[in-house]
């Protein structure tokens, strides 16, 4: 397979989808010693590995070495360490006020950062990279709950994005390490050449970022274990009662006797940034891209939003002015078609397109394939979303209606082993509900207030990375919609 893989590397995910489509959903591949792969997108295999035989399919030590910047944190961990960390994350996410704050902060950031920047881009009357704008937005949106600090990447002077770029490098090099023998990338790492050079430059940037955030965080007043931020003292409704870092700051596993961060703390905080920023950023970019390409769907979403705007007009005499509409998370939460359009985009463009596991013991998969202990498993979530056997003959079409129940009143339930964009089983995403709520609110507001047009000739295609970002960004022009309300 090697020659055909090399020839198709630039379109890796589509190539895998084609091969998996032609092989009934699974195939085995052999590389140099130590590279025995089973590649699958068969939902029954996925259920077996991620749910029923979960303990036999950890991520494995090799996986952890691919993402060394995230050390022993929950993304890399297996077994007891992963279980303990996951319980802790669950506890943090359910801590009083955190999810509510995340929803409010996102909504406020749309109003005070994202909409003004899009207006500024429109006034400039020049094409701009919408993916870059969304990356800035999700970076600010994630850093605040993690550190309690506003990183301010969304301002119109477009401050440098070396930290998001360093995060991207971690994911690109992580992908590269999947594709070559371990000895090869280790040698390149030692010599600091090729993609490994990019990672070597990224690591200190991320470390300095965490140091800077912790320093800024420290400057805030601590009162009874609760962080009182500058913003809060100033009376902003967007200030957090509690941030994620505060849950780790008294723990000797994460902080030394002098209060200095240990490696585990750096790794864990970077892990939170990656979990929140990279996934949401990629999803928003593909979602808006799909809406630009399918005006019928964009119009249907606007039709679903129109009654909310009309109801507001009834309540407020000033509603007919030219101000932009910002939707509240509570308003967009119940919207079924918007939700369906989001999931349809995530089906075709899952932000985490590949999951990797390693078999602990020999096993036979539901597809009949035999795996040996140590075999690497690649689950192509991207291909699964494009399989005719799973989604029907129109699987290549962007058609949100497939997600709406026959009665039309609800989003159809699809089990996670068939729609694995948020993973499935014991390791499934802990940020699913909050991120869905946030993304619905963001897209509703952006779509209500703006029309976009992709610049002619601009090619949109996935980058080779562990996160499904766009290789060339998303070059668009924006135009304010002035809706007579
Ligand atoms: C579009 C939005 C998101 C998508 C598609 C997504 C997807 C995923 C996926 C595929 C995994 C499994 C990764 C793996 O182990 O290989 C995961 C895990 C996780 N996600 Fe999300 N995620 C999203 C947003 C978020 C957000 C906003 C947060 C929290 C702020 C979050 C927190 C987590 C955590 C803590 C895990 C680790 C679970 C574990 O290892 O037990 N996610 N997510």
Boltz pocket constraint, residues with backbone or C-beta under 6 A from the ligand:
constraints:
  - pocket:
      binder: B
      contacts: [[A, 74], [A, 75], [A, 82], [A, 86], [A, 89], [A, 272], [A, 275], [A, 276], [A, 277], [A, 279], [A, 280], [A, 283], [A, 351], [A, 352], [A, 354], [A, 355], [A, 420], [A, 421], [A, 422], [A, 423], [A, 426], [A, 427], [A, 428], [A, 429], [A, 430], [A, 431], [A, 432], [A, 434], [A, 435]]
      max_distance: 6.0
